[in-house]
Amino acid sequence: MGSFSLIHWLVVILVIMLLFGRGRISDLMGDFAKGINSFKKGLNDGDTPPAPPQVTNAPRTEAKSPVEDARG
């Protein structure tokens, strides 16, 4: 008497499907899966050391020293 029979579970599933619809449940499960993947990616990113900054070589300009400017 304390447990539900197969008929009870089918009725519960039918009511849930009527309330939320098939598309809504699949959207929720897709969002849930994306959240789990994002969480796992965040955990994995914390384990790797940060990448060193990229150094770009800027073109050099010849700058005159203050002594050269005074001379002329």
Buried (B, 14 or more C-beta within 10 A) or exposed (E): EEEEEEEEEEEEEEEEEEEEEEEEEEEEEEEEEEEEEEEEEEEEEEEEEEEEEEEEEEEEEEEEEEEEEEEE
